[in-house]
Amino acid sequence: MPHPLTAKYDWILAITSMAFVFSCASNGANDVANAYATSVAARTLKMWHVGILAVITEFIGAVALGDRVTDTIKSGIITPDRFIGNPGTYMLAMGCAEVGSAAWLTTATFLGWPVSTTQSIIGALVGVGFATQADISWKWTKGSVSQTAASWGVSPAIACAFSAIIFGTLKYSVLERDDPFKWALRLIPWYIALTGGILALFITIEAPTAPSLEEFGAGKATGIVLGCFFGCLFIGYVFFMPYFHRRLVKRDARVRFYHIPLGPLLWTENPPLYYPRKGEWSITNHYEDAYGVVRAGGHETHPGATATATGILPPSAENKEAKDTDVERDPASLAPSPEIQPKNRLIEPHDRFLDPVRDLSWTNPRKWAGYIKFGLLQGVTRDVITHDSQALRDIHARARRYDDRVEHMWTYCQVISAMMMSIAHGSNDVANAVGPWAGSYHTFNSGEVETEASTPVWFLVIAGLLLGGGFWFYGYHIMRALGNKITQMSPTRGFATELGAATTVLLASRLGLPVSTTQCLTGAAIGVALMNYDLAAINWRQIAFIFMGWVLTLPCAGLISGLICVMALNAPHF
């Protein structure tokens, strides 16, 4: 039941609740791409795969690891003294902050601007602070306005360095060796273990419900990291190595990723495969666009040609000898790369769902079914890989192309790191949308200003679903902006990008440096692209476009929330 003092402000709570829906959905639409954009750009995952994974991982992060106590006055941006004794004003301020943040996040998402959701709510609170004449904290403290502005350069620079180091190590230990496939088979278990160890430390420290490293204890943290490292190493050798040998060396067309649990049985001559795949052997061409065209490496390859690690072979070329080669004995295993069948052009949602029923009458159930399918599936059936730009095609052509068999091995590391990044996002950023709503809700019920409100689980359940749902319906705008629109992506590059961003967030959190996941991922993509040793392999116009979105976030979110709050406070009333 609402408190008698605040019962008359139920309209403020209603508006705040509606703004919360858009704020949370746009949060997911904008920030989920930070985790999964490189996976889609590298053709490791499809958009509908990510749509399903995002709903699951964001929900787990928000509900299982989300902050149970939400600081509604975000990071001390504005002081609560101004609102003591004025619960209605406080509810109005939180509502305007929610509206301002939601409006900017939604606008930025549809414009294709990957922005920081944390900085969006900070900007909205600054605007509310000006409108209500509350004191604003400008000093250099965690989450302050000054640190937020500094993060525009700090986050990308650190992530750029980390991802360049990670990809450089991978490049010279595997990709640039005389026999990369052989070295990939030897080192992939260790890279799987490294990924597991870093991500275990990432989740251990970054989860809002976890104690600080000092409280948790360095010994326990070290034990968890080493345990995950050697556990992943064991899994790599026992389960993944037989799978890779059967799939990539033996080229068994029946084997799929769901046969990994068979482990050592895959070493046998005729393993007991459940639901074996039918058809000819093939793996994904991680460098082609939706038209089946490959431009990486400076050679434009069209459908019908067979890609190799060293060039392009005509469709009639035979590689029978390669199929029987023992990769560990023949140092020439670089020469044959798998014959990859070109993909058909991806049909866009309008062509798939609306055009077949456009001429039908509205009384025809098929027309309604077509439009319903379009509404539910248009966000996860779009082509976010292909960009119709000659300048971008020239940028992609400057990237080195590597053996697709090697790239395939790193898809598993890439997907695991993407899922962990998404879980971390759900646990950390859910408070950005829930905070103002929770503060307004608790103030409405108690009649007193709530600057720290316990967050009910049902709040987090709704927020978790909205985070994944926002990506499902309109997250494709940011998926286009990141990934291949910055540089040519592949699984090895995406792995280095995601792990570099995660490492940056982890280290910066321990050092108290201001970081944004969005900015970390952008900087990490630049770092990987720089390892081409060609500045023209980066789309600098897109980088400038993204940077402009970062700079505009604070003033735009603040202006929207501040103007609404000023008008509401000074509107004539009876």
Secondary structure as UniProt FT lines:
FT   TURN            4..6
FT   HELIX           7..9
FT   HELIX           10..41
FT   TURN            42..43
FT   HELIX           47..64
FT   STRAND          69..71
FT   HELIX           74..76
FT   HELIX           80..83
FT   TURN            84..85
FT   HELIX           87..110
FT   TURN            111..112
FT   HELIX           117..132
FT   TURN            142..143
FT   HELIX           145..170
FT   HELIX           171..175
FT   HELIX           180..206
FT   TURN            208..209
FT   HELIX           213..216
FT   HELIX           218..235
FT   HELIX           236..240
FT   HELIX           241..244
FT   HELIX           245..249
FT   TURN            253..254
FT   HELIX           257..267
FT   TURN            286..287
FT   TURN            290..291
FT   HELIX           296..298
FT   TURN            303..304
FT   STRAND          306..307
FT   STRAND          312..313
FT   TURN            315..316
FT   HELIX           320..323
FT   TURN            327..329
FT   TURN            331..334
FT   HELIX           350..354
FT   HELIX           355..357
FT   TURN            358..359
FT   TURN            362..363
FT   HELIX           365..377
FT   HELIX           378..380
FT   HELIX           390..397
FT   HELIX           404..446
FT   STRAND          452..454
FT   HELIX           457..474
FT   HELIX           476..481
FT   HELIX           483..485
FT   HELIX           491..511
FT   HELIX           517..530
FT   TURN            531..532
FT   HELIX           535..537
FT   HELIX           540..570
//
